[in-house]
Amino acid sequence: AEVYALCRDIVEGEPFKLIEALVSKIANSILETYSEKVKGVRVELIKPDPPIHGYYKEVSVEVTRGDF
């Protein structure tokens, strides 16, 4: 529930122009906030119906940070 709240606050906070920046912010924030408990994190963000030319059902970005 705590990680969800952290992610929600980031997603609903200041806007990001690129989902790459948003997913990086989420990953880095999780590592910083839970550095005592979390050694590595993998975050995937899926954006449905992106505002780009052509028809795309969704686009996604995955970021891995830390050690596994």
GUSEMAR-853263 format. One record per atom (N, C-alpha, C): residue number from 0; atom name; x negated, z negated, y. Coordinates in nm, 2 decimals, padded with zeros to 4 digits. Example, Ala and Ser with C-alpha at 12.3 -4.5 7.8 and 13.67 -1.06 7.14 Angstrom:
<rs>
<r><nr>0</nr><atom>N</atom><px>-01.32</px><pz>-00.78</pz><py>-00.57</py></r>
<r><nr>0</nr><atom>CA</atom><px>-01.23</px><pz>-00.78</pz><py>-00.45</py></r>
<r><nr>0</nr><atom>C</atom><px>-01.32</px><pz>-00.78</pz><py>-00.33</py></r>
<r><nr>1</nr><atom>N</atom><px>-01.28</px><pz>-00.71</pz><py>-00.22</py></r>
<r><nr>1</nr><atom>CA</atom><px>-01.37</px><pz>-00.71</pz><py>-00.11</py></r>
<r><nr>1</nr><atom>C</atom><px>-01.29</px><pz>-00.79</pz><py>00.00</py></r>
</rs>
This chain:
<rs>
<r><nr>0</nr><atom>N</atom><px>-00.08</px><pz>00.00</pz><py>-00.12</py></r>
<r><nr>0</nr><atom>CA</atom><px>00.00</px><pz>00.00</pz><py>00.00</py></r>
<r><nr>0</nr><atom>C</atom><px>-00.09</px><pz>00.00</pz><py>00.13</py></r>
<r><nr>1</nr><atom>N</atom><px>-00.20</px><pz>-00.07</pz><py>00.12</py></r>
<r><nr>1</nr><atom>CA</atom><px>-00.29</px><pz>-00.07</pz><py>00.24</py></r>
<r><nr>1</nr><atom>C</atom><px>-00.35</px><pz>00.06</pz><py>00.27</py></r>
<r><nr>2</nr><atom>N</atom><px>-00.39</px><pz>00.13</pz><py>00.16</py></r>
<r><nr>2</nr><atom>CA</atom><px>-00.46</px><pz>00.26</pz><py>00.18</py></r>
<r><nr>2</nr><atom>C</atom><px>-00.35</px><pz>00.36</pz><py>00.23</py></r>
<r><nr>3</nr><atom>N</atom><px>-00.23</px><pz>00.35</pz><py>00.18</py></r>
<r><nr>3</nr><atom>CA</atom><px>-00.12</px><pz>00.44</pz><py>00.22</py></r>
<r><nr>3</nr><atom>C</atom><px>-00.10</px><pz>00.42</pz><py>00.37</py></r>
<r><nr>4</nr><atom>N</atom><px>-00.09</px><pz>00.29</pz><py>00.42</py></r>
<r><nr>4</nr><atom>CA</atom><px>-00.07</px><pz>00.26</pz><py>00.56</py></r>
<r><nr>4</nr><atom>C</atom><px>-00.18</px><pz>00.31</pz><py>00.64</py></r>
<r><nr>5</nr><atom>N</atom><px>-00.31</px><pz>00.30</pz><py>00.60</py></r>
<r><nr>5</nr><atom>CA</atom><px>-00.42</px><pz>00.36</pz><py>00.67</py></r>
<r><nr>5</nr><atom>C</atom><px>-00.41</px><pz>00.51</pz><py>00.69</py></r>
<r><nr>6</nr><atom>N</atom><px>-00.37</px><pz>00.58</pz><py>00.58</py></r>
<r><nr>6</nr><atom>CA</atom><px>-00.36</px><pz>00.72</pz><py>00.58</py></r>
<r><nr>6</nr><atom>C</atom><px>-00.24</px><pz>00.76</pz><py>00.67</py></r>
<r><nr>7</nr><atom>N</atom><px>-00.13</px><pz>00.69</pz><py>00.66</py></r>
<r><nr>7</nr><atom>CA</atom><px>-00.01</px><pz>00.72</pz><py>00.74</py></r>
<r><nr>7</nr><atom>C</atom><px>-00.04</px><pz>00.71</pz><py>00.89</py></r>
<r><nr>8</nr><atom>N</atom><px>-00.11</px><pz>00.60</pz><py>00.93</py></r>
<r><nr>8</nr><atom>CA</atom><px>-00.15</px><pz>00.58</pz><py>01.07</py></r>
<r><nr>8</nr><atom>C</atom><px>-00.24</px><pz>00.69</pz><py>01.12</py></r>
<r><nr>9</nr><atom>N</atom><px>-00.33</px><pz>00.74</pz><py>01.04</py></r>
<r><nr>9</nr><atom>CA</atom><px>-00.41</px><pz>00.85</pz><py>01.08</py></r>
<r><nr>9</nr><atom>C</atom><px>-00.33</px><pz>00.98</pz><py>01.09</py></r>
<r><nr>10</nr><atom>N</atom><px>-00.25</px><pz>01.01</pz><py>00.99</py></r>
<r><nr>10</nr><atom>CA</atom><px>-00.17</px><pz>01.13</pz><py>01.00</py></r>
<r><nr>10</nr><atom>C</atom><px>-00.07</px><pz>01.13</pz><py>01.11</py></r>
<r><nr>11</nr><atom>N</atom><px>-00.01</px><pz>01.02</pz><py>01.14</py></r>
<r><nr>11</nr><atom>CA</atom><px>00.09</px><pz>01.01</pz><py>01.25</py></r>
<r><nr>11</nr><atom>C</atom><px>00.03</px><pz>00.98</pz><py>01.38</py></r>
<r><nr>12</nr><atom>N</atom><px>-00.10</px><pz>00.96</pz><py>01.39</py></r>
<r><nr>12</nr><atom>CA</atom><px>-00.17</px><pz>00.93</pz><py>01.51</py></r>
<r><nr>12</nr><atom>C</atom><px>-00.21</px><pz>01.06</pz><py>01.59</py></r>
<r><nr>13</nr><atom>N</atom><px>-00.32</px><pz>01.06</pz><py>01.65</py></r>
<r><nr>13</nr><atom>CA</atom><px>-00.37</px><pz>01.17</pz><py>01.73</py></r>
<r><nr>13</nr><atom>C</atom><px>-00.37</px><pz>01.30</pz><py>01.65</py></r>
<r><nr>14</nr><atom>N</atom><px>-00.32</px><pz>01.41</pz><py>01.71</py></r>
<r><nr>14</nr><atom>CA</atom><px>-00.32</px><pz>01.54</pz><py>01.63</py></r>
<r><nr>14</nr><atom>C</atom><px>-00.46</px><pz>01.60</pz><py>01.61</py></r>
<r><nr>15</nr><atom>N</atom><px>-00.47</px><pz>01.67</pz><py>01.49</py></r>
<r><nr>15</nr><atom>CA</atom><px>-00.59</px><pz>01.74</pz><py>01.46</py></r>
<r><nr>15</nr><atom>C</atom><px>-00.56</px><pz>01.89</pz><py>01.45</py></r>
<r><nr>16</nr><atom>N</atom><px>-00.65</px><pz>01.97</pz><py>01.50</py></r>
<r><nr>16</nr><atom>CA</atom><px>-00.63</px><pz>02.11</pz><py>01.50</py></r>
<r><nr>16</nr><atom>C</atom><px>-00.66</px><pz>02.17</pz><py>01.36</py></r>
<r><nr>17</nr><atom>N</atom><px>-00.74</px><pz>02.11</pz><py>01.29</py></r>
<r><nr>17</nr><atom>CA</atom><px>-00.78</px><pz>02.15</pz><py>01.15</py></r>
<r><nr>17</nr><atom>C</atom><px>-00.76</px><pz>02.05</pz><py>01.05</py></r>
<r><nr>18</nr><atom>N</atom><px>-00.70</px><pz>02.09</pz><py>00.93</py></r>
<r><nr>18</nr><atom>CA</atom><px>-00.68</px><pz>01.99</pz><py>00.83</py></r>
<r><nr>18</nr><atom>C</atom><px>-00.81</px><pz>01.94</pz><py>00.77</py></r>
<r><nr>19</nr><atom>N</atom><px>-00.91</px><pz>02.02</pz><py>00.79</py></r>
<r><nr>19</nr><atom>CA</atom><px>-01.05</px><pz>01.97</pz><py>00.74</py></r>
<r><nr>19</nr><atom>C</atom><px>-01.09</px><pz>01.84</pz><py>00.82</py></r>
<r><nr>20</nr><atom>N</atom><px>-01.06</px><pz>01.84</pz><py>00.95</py></r>
<r><nr>20</nr><atom>CA</atom><px>-01.10</px><pz>01.73</pz><py>01.03</py></r>
<r><nr>20</nr><atom>C</atom><px>-01.01</px><pz>01.61</pz><py>00.99</py></r>
<r><nr>21</nr><atom>N</atom><px>-00.89</px><pz>01.63</pz><py>00.96</py></r>
<r><nr>21</nr><atom>CA</atom><px>-00.79</px><pz>01.52</pz><py>00.93</py></r>
<r><nr>21</nr><atom>C</atom><px>-00.84</px><pz>01.46</pz><py>00.79</py></r>
<r><nr>22</nr><atom>N</atom><px>-00.86</px><pz>01.54</pz><py>00.69</py></r>
<r><nr>22</nr><atom>CA</atom><px>-00.90</px><pz>01.49</pz><py>00.56</py></r>
<r><nr>22</nr><atom>C</atom><px>-01.03</px><pz>01.42</pz><py>00.57</py></r>
<r><nr>23</nr><atom>N</atom><px>-01.13</px><pz>01.46</pz><py>00.65</py></r>
<r><nr>23</nr><atom>CA</atom><px>-01.25</px><pz>01.40</pz><py>00.67</py></r>
<r><nr>23</nr><atom>C</atom><px>-01.23</px><pz>01.26</pz><py>00.73</py></r>
<r><nr>24</nr><atom>N</atom><px>-01.15</px><pz>01.25</pz><py>00.83</py></r>
<r><nr>24</nr><atom>CA</atom><px>-01.12</px><pz>01.12</pz><py>00.90</py></r>
<r><nr>24</nr><atom>C</atom><px>-01.06</px><pz>01.03</pz><py>00.80</py></r>
<r><nr>25</nr><atom>N</atom><px>-00.97</px><pz>01.07</pz><py>00.71</py></r>
<r><nr>25</nr><atom>CA</atom><px>-00.91</px><pz>00.98</pz><py>00.61</py></r>
<r><nr>25</nr><atom>C</atom><px>-01.01</px><pz>00.93</pz><py>00.52</py></r>
<r><nr>26</nr><atom>N</atom><px>-01.09</px><pz>01.02</pz><py>00.46</py></r>
<r><nr>26</nr><atom>CA</atom><px>-01.20</px><pz>00.98</pz><py>00.37</py></r>
<r><nr>26</nr><atom>C</atom><px>-01.29</px><pz>00.88</pz><py>00.43</py></r>
<r><nr>27</nr><atom>N</atom><px>-01.34</px><pz>00.91</pz><py>00.55</py></r>
<r><nr>27</nr><atom>CA</atom><px>-01.44</px><pz>00.82</pz><py>00.61</py></r>
<r><nr>27</nr><atom>C</atom><px>-01.38</px><pz>00.69</pz><py>00.65</py></r>
<r><nr>28</nr><atom>N</atom><px>-01.25</px><pz>00.69</pz><py>00.69</py></r>
<r><nr>28</nr><atom>CA</atom><px>-01.18</px><pz>00.56</pz><py>00.72</py></r>
<r><nr>28</nr><atom>C</atom><px>-01.16</px><pz>00.47</pz><py>00.60</py></r>
<r><nr>29</nr><atom>N</atom><px>-01.13</px><pz>00.53</pz><py>00.49</py></r>
<r><nr>29</nr><atom>CA</atom><px>-01.12</px><pz>00.46</pz><py>00.36</py></r>
<r><nr>29</nr><atom>C</atom><px>-01.25</px><pz>00.39</pz><py>00.33</py></r>
<r><nr>30</nr><atom>N</atom><px>-01.36</px><pz>00.47</pz><py>00.33</py></r>
<r><nr>30</nr><atom>CA</atom><px>-01.49</px><pz>00.42</pz><py>00.30</py></r>
<r><nr>30</nr><atom>C</atom><px>-01.53</px><pz>00.31</pz><py>00.39</py></r>
<r><nr>31</nr><atom>N</atom><px>-01.51</px><pz>00.32</pz><py>00.52</py></r>
<r><nr>31</nr><atom>CA</atom><px>-01.54</px><pz>00.22</pz><py>00.62</py></r>
<r><nr>31</nr><atom>C</atom><px>-01.46</px><pz>00.09</pz><py>00.60</py></r>
<r><nr>32</nr><atom>N</atom><px>-01.33</px><pz>00.11</pz><py>00.59</py></r>
<r><nr>32</nr><atom>CA</atom><px>-01.24</px><pz>00.00</pz><py>00.58</py></r>
<r><nr>32</nr><atom>C</atom><px>-01.25</px><pz>-00.08</pz><py>00.46</py></r>
<r><nr>33</nr><atom>N</atom><px>-01.28</px><pz>-00.02</pz><py>00.35</py></r>
<r><nr>33</nr><atom>CA</atom><px>-01.29</px><pz>-00.08</pz><py>00.22</py></r>
<r><nr>33</nr><atom>C</atom><px>-01.43</px><pz>-00.07</pz><py>00.16</py></r>
<r><nr>34</nr><atom>N</atom><px>-01.53</px><pz>-00.08</pz><py>00.24</py></r>
<r><nr>34</nr><atom>CA</atom><px>-01.67</px><pz>-00.06</pz><py>00.19</py></r>
<r><nr>34</nr><atom>C</atom><px>-01.71</px><pz>-00.17</pz><py>00.09</py></r>
<r><nr>35</nr><atom>N</atom><px>-01.65</px><pz>-00.28</pz><py>00.09</py></r>
<r><nr>35</nr><atom>CA</atom><px>-01.68</px><pz>-00.38</pz><py>-00.01</py></r>
<r><nr>35</nr><atom>C</atom><px>-01.62</px><pz>-00.35</pz><py>-00.15</py></r>
<r><nr>36</nr><atom>N</atom><px>-01.52</px><pz>-00.27</pz><py>-00.15</py></r>
<r><nr>36</nr><atom>CA</atom><px>-01.44</px><pz>-00.24</pz><py>-00.28</py></r>
<r><nr>36</nr><atom>C</atom><px>-01.46</px><pz>-00.10</pz><py>-00.32</py></r>
<r><nr>37</nr><atom>N</atom><px>-01.48</px><pz>00.00</pz><py>-00.23</py></r>
<r><nr>37</nr><atom>CA</atom><px>-01.48</px><pz>00.14</pz><py>-00.26</py></r>
<r><nr>37</nr><atom>C</atom><px>-01.62</px><pz>00.20</pz><py>-00.25</py></r>
<r><nr>38</nr><atom>N</atom><px>-01.67</px><pz>00.26</pz><py>-00.35</py></r>
<r><nr>38</nr><atom>CA</atom><px>-01.80</px><pz>00.33</pz><py>-00.35</py></r>
<r><nr>38</nr><atom>C</atom><px>-01.79</px><pz>00.48</pz><py>-00.32</py></r>
<r><nr>39</nr><atom>N</atom><px>-01.68</px><pz>00.53</pz><py>-00.36</py></r>
<r><nr>39</nr><atom>CA</atom><px>-01.65</px><pz>00.68</pz><py>-00.34</py></r>
<r><nr>39</nr><atom>C</atom><px>-01.51</px><pz>00.71</pz><py>-00.33</py></r>
<r><nr>40</nr><atom>N</atom><px>-01.48</px><pz>00.82</pz><py>-00.26</py></r>
<r><nr>40</nr><atom>CA</atom><px>-01.34</px><pz>00.86</pz><py>-00.24</py></r>
<r><nr>40</nr><atom>C</atom><px>-01.33</px><pz>01.01</pz><py>-00.25</py></r>
<r><nr>41</nr><atom>N</atom><px>-01.22</px><pz>01.06</pz><py>-00.31</py></r>
<r><nr>41</nr><atom>CA</atom><px>-01.18</px><pz>01.20</pz><py>-00.31</py></r>
<r><nr>41</nr><atom>C</atom><px>-01.04</px><pz>01.21</pz><py>-00.25</py></r>
<r><nr>42</nr><atom>N</atom><px>-01.03</px><pz>01.29</pz><py>-00.14</py></r>
<r><nr>42</nr><atom>CA</atom><px>-00.90</px><pz>01.30</pz><py>-00.07</py></r>
<r><nr>42</nr><atom>C</atom><px>-00.87</px><pz>01.45</pz><py>-00.07</py></r>
<r><nr>43</nr><atom>N</atom><px>-00.74</px><pz>01.48</pz><py>-00.11</py></r>
<r><nr>43</nr><atom>CA</atom><px>-00.69</px><pz>01.61</pz><py>-00.10</py></r>
<r><nr>43</nr><atom>C</atom><px>-00.57</px><pz>01.61</pz><py>-00.01</py></r>
<r><nr>44</nr><atom>N</atom><px>-00.57</px><pz>01.70</pz><py>00.08</py></r>
<r><nr>44</nr><atom>CA</atom><px>-00.45</px><pz>01.71</pz><py>00.17</py></r>
<r><nr>44</nr><atom>C</atom><px>-00.39</px><pz>01.85</pz><py>00.15</py></r>
<r><nr>45</nr><atom>N</atom><px>-00.26</px><pz>01.85</pz><py>00.13</py></r>
<r><nr>45</nr><atom>CA</atom><px>-00.18</px><pz>01.97</pz><py>00.11</py></r>
<r><nr>45</nr><atom>C</atom><px>-00.09</px><pz>01.99</pz><py>00.23</py></r>
<r><nr>46</nr><atom>N</atom><px>-00.10</px><pz>02.11</pz><py>00.29</py></r>
<r><nr>46</nr><atom>CA</atom><px>-00.01</px><pz>02.14</pz><py>00.40</py></r>
<r><nr>46</nr><atom>C</atom><px>00.09</px><pz>02.25</pz><py>00.36</py></r>
<r><nr>47</nr><atom>N</atom><px>00.22</px><pz>02.22</pz><py>00.35</py></r>
<r><nr>47</nr><atom>CA</atom><px>00.31</px><pz>02.32</pz><py>00.31</py></r>
<r><nr>47</nr><atom>C</atom><px>00.34</px><pz>02.41</pz><py>00.43</py></r>
<r><nr>48</nr><atom>N</atom><px>00.37</px><pz>02.54</pz><py>00.40</py></r>
<r><nr>48</nr><atom>CA</atom><px>00.41</px><pz>02.64</pz><py>00.50</py></r>
<r><nr>48</nr><atom>C</atom><px>00.32</px><pz>02.63</pz><py>00.62</py></r>
<r><nr>49</nr><atom>N</atom><px>00.19</px><pz>02.66</pz><py>00.61</py></r>
<r><nr>49</nr><atom>CA</atom><px>00.10</px><pz>02.66</pz><py>00.72</py></r>
<r><nr>49</nr><atom>C</atom><px>00.13</px><pz>02.77</pz><py>00.82</py></r>
<r><nr>50</nr><atom>N</atom><px>00.10</px><pz>02.74</pz><py>00.95</py></r>
<r><nr>50</nr><atom>CA</atom><px>00.13</px><pz>02.84</pz><py>01.05</py></r>
<r><nr>50</nr><atom>C</atom><px>00.02</px><pz>02.94</pz><py>01.07</py></r>
<r><nr>51</nr><atom>N</atom><px>00.00</px><pz>03.02</pz><py>00.96</py></r>
<r><nr>51</nr><atom>CA</atom><px>-00.10</px><pz>03.13</pz><py>00.96</py></r>
<r><nr>51</nr><atom>C</atom><px>-00.03</px><pz>03.26</pz><py>00.92</py></r>
<r><nr>52</nr><atom>N</atom><px>-00.09</px><pz>03.37</pz><py>00.96</py></r>
<r><nr>52</nr><atom>CA</atom><px>-00.02</px><pz>03.50</pz><py>00.93</py></r>
<r><nr>52</nr><atom>C</atom><px>-00.01</px><pz>03.52</pz><py>00.78</py></r>
<r><nr>53</nr><atom>N</atom><px>00.09</px><pz>03.59</pz><py>00.74</py></r>
<r><nr>53</nr><atom>CA</atom><px>00.12</px><pz>03.61</pz><py>00.60</py></r>
<r><nr>53</nr><atom>C</atom><px>00.20</px><pz>03.50</pz><py>00.54</py></r>
<r><nr>54</nr><atom>N</atom><px>00.23</px><pz>03.51</pz><py>00.41</py></r>
<r><nr>54</nr><atom>CA</atom><px>00.31</px><pz>03.41</pz><py>00.35</py></r>
<r><nr>54</nr><atom>C</atom><px>00.22</px><pz>03.33</pz><py>00.26</py></r>
<r><nr>55</nr><atom>N</atom><px>00.22</px><pz>03.20</pz><py>00.29</py></r>
<r><nr>55</nr><atom>CA</atom><px>00.14</px><pz>03.11</pz><py>00.21</py></r>
<r><nr>55</nr><atom>C</atom><px>00.23</px><pz>02.99</pz><py>00.18</py></r>
<r><nr>56</nr><atom>N</atom><px>00.25</px><pz>02.96</pz><py>00.05</py></r>
<r><nr>56</nr><atom>CA</atom><px>00.34</px><pz>02.84</pz><py>00.02</py></r>
<r><nr>56</nr><atom>C</atom><px>00.27</px><pz>02.71</pz><py>00.07</py></r>
<r><nr>57</nr><atom>N</atom><px>00.14</px><pz>02.71</pz><py>00.06</py></r>
<r><nr>57</nr><atom>CA</atom><px>00.07</px><pz>02.59</pz><py>00.11</py></r>
<r><nr>57</nr><atom>C</atom><px>-00.08</px><pz>02.62</pz><py>00.11</py></r>
<r><nr>58</nr><atom>N</atom><px>-00.15</px><pz>02.54</pz><py>00.19</py></r>
<r><nr>58</nr><atom>CA</atom><px>-00.30</px><pz>02.54</pz><py>00.19</py></r>
<r><nr>58</nr><atom>C</atom><px>-00.34</px><pz>02.39</pz><py>00.16</py></r>
<r><nr>59</nr><atom>N</atom><px>-00.47</px><pz>02.38</pz><py>00.11</py></r>
<r><nr>59</nr><atom>CA</atom><px>-00.51</px><pz>02.25</pz><py>00.08</py></r>
<r><nr>59</nr><atom>C</atom><px>-00.66</px><pz>02.24</pz><py>00.11</py></r>
<r><nr>60</nr><atom>N</atom><px>-00.71</px><pz>02.12</pz><py>00.13</py></r>
<r><nr>60</nr><atom>CA</atom><px>-00.85</px><pz>02.09</pz><py>00.15</py></r>
<r><nr>60</nr><atom>C</atom><px>-00.88</px><pz>01.96</pz><py>00.07</py></r>
<r><nr>61</nr><atom>N</atom><px>-00.99</px><pz>01.96</pz><py>00.01</py></r>
<r><nr>61</nr><atom>CA</atom><px>-01.03</px><pz>01.84</pz><py>-00.07</py></r>
<r><nr>61</nr><atom>C</atom><px>-01.17</px><pz>01.80</pz><py>-00.02</py></r>
<r><nr>62</nr><atom>N</atom><px>-01.19</px><pz>01.67</pz><py>00.00</py></r>
<r><nr>62</nr><atom>CA</atom><px>-01.32</px><pz>01.62</pz><py>00.05</py></r>
<r><nr>62</nr><atom>C</atom><px>-01.36</px><pz>01.51</pz><py>-00.05</py></r>
<r><nr>63</nr><atom>N</atom><px>-01.49</px><pz>01.50</pz><py>-00.08</py></r>
<r><nr>63</nr><atom>CA</atom><px>-01.54</px><pz>01.40</pz><py>-00.16</py></r>
<r><nr>63</nr><atom>C</atom><px>-01.65</px><pz>01.33</pz><py>-00.08</py></r>
<r><nr>64</nr><atom>N</atom><px>-01.65</px><pz>01.20</pz><py>-00.08</py></r>
<r><nr>64</nr><atom>CA</atom><px>-01.75</px><pz>01.12</pz><py>-00.01</py></r>
<r><nr>64</nr><atom>C</atom><px>-01.79</px><pz>01.00</pz><py>-00.10</py></r>
<r><nr>65</nr><atom>N</atom><px>-01.92</px><pz>00.96</pz><py>-00.08</py></r>
<r><nr>65</nr><atom>CA</atom><px>-01.97</px><pz>00.84</pz><py>-00.15</py></r>
<r><nr>65</nr><atom>C</atom><px>-02.01</px><pz>00.87</pz><py>-00.29</py></r>
<r><nr>66</nr><atom>N</atom><px>-02.02</px><pz>00.77</pz><py>-00.37</py></r>
<r><nr>66</nr><atom>CA</atom><px>-02.08</px><pz>00.78</pz><py>-00.51</py></r>
<r><nr>66</nr><atom>C</atom><px>-01.97</px><pz>00.76</pz><py>-00.61</py></r>
<r><nr>67</nr><atom>N</atom><px>-01.98</px><pz>00.83</pz><py>-00.72</py></r>
<r><nr>67</nr><atom>CA</atom><px>-01.89</px><pz>00.81</pz><py>-00.83</py></r>
<r><nr>67</nr><atom>C</atom><px>-01.96</px><pz>00.78</pz><py>-00.96</py></r>
</rs>
